[in-house]
């Protein structure tokens, strides 16, 4: 099944579940919740940068959605409708904390380069890790770097690069132009790369260690080889 067919099947399944949820089906509601948990949490977490608050937003989103299903007109996908509710809730909570960031100023800043960030996008595919601890450390590094992004860039990055929405879909969710989504995504990738480079730069001196026993053993092996070939104890040839 190709991607288009898969998306169509997913949309049809979602529509059927929503219809069942309207009839009060607990099974359908549970399936819809499980299908949307990841995206809603990531969106809310991207705004609030706090796991507990993000979970509160997700719960509030489901409660609002399933108690007001009559307001869902199916002009967009149910997932899109849920995401908008979660985003609005999270942004509303953020506004209570502080004055909303001036998005116009952020967009203007996106046109300038810090000189540190590279021009190619960063890949967030985790590097090969030898243990679960390594993977956890990599995830924490990436999550912290994403948290440090300005809100406008962070939301675009989460919707585009993490959730896989198209520029048009992300623009619709955020009520901005697709061109603005592209600009903010480019800047978000630059800032992420700069942050990660800064955090790991101090560790470069520790990579590929060759000290301790490894160093001693190497010296022993070299001396042994030279001795076996009679290369020790001779006066240097002038």
C-alpha positions, 0 to 999 in steps of 0.5 A: 500500500503506497503512502497516499492509500495509507493516508486515505485508509487512516482518514477513513478509519478515523472517520469511522471511529469519530462516528462511533465516538459520537454514539458514546463508544468507549472503545472508539474513544480509547482508540482515538486517544491512543492514536493522537497522544504522541502528537498532542503531547509533543505540541503542548510540550513544545509550547510549555516545555514542561511534561506535567503541564503538557499532560494536563493540556492533552487531557483537557483537549480530549475532555473538550473534544469528546464533550463537544463532538457536535461542534466538529464539522469534519471540514478537516481531519479529527487529528487536525481539530484536536491539534488546534485545540491543544495548541490553543490551550497550551498557548493560552496557558503560556500567555498567562505566564508571560507576554507572548513573544513578538513573532514579527521580531522573530521572523526578522531575526530569521533572516540573519545568520549567527555565523555559527550555524551551518547551512544544511539541516540537522538530522535528528535521527539518533546516532548509533548507541551501544546502550539504552543509557547512550540513547537516553543521553542523546534524547535528553540532549536533543530535547534540551536543544529543542526546548531552547528554541524560541517558541515560534521556531520550536512549534514549527520544528515540532510540527514539521520535522518531528510530527512530519506535517507538510508546510501547508499543514503546519501553516494551517495549524499555526495560522501563518503563511507556508513561506513563514513556516519554511523560514522558521524551520530553516532558522530552527534547524540552524539554532539547533545545530549551533546549540548541539555543537556548543554542548558537545564541543568540550567533549571532542578531546575525549573521543577515541581515547588511547591511554591507560592500559591500551597505551602501555600495551602498545608500548610493550608490543613495539618494544617486543617487536624491536627486540625480536628483530635486534633493533634495540641496544644498537648504536644509531647508524650515522 
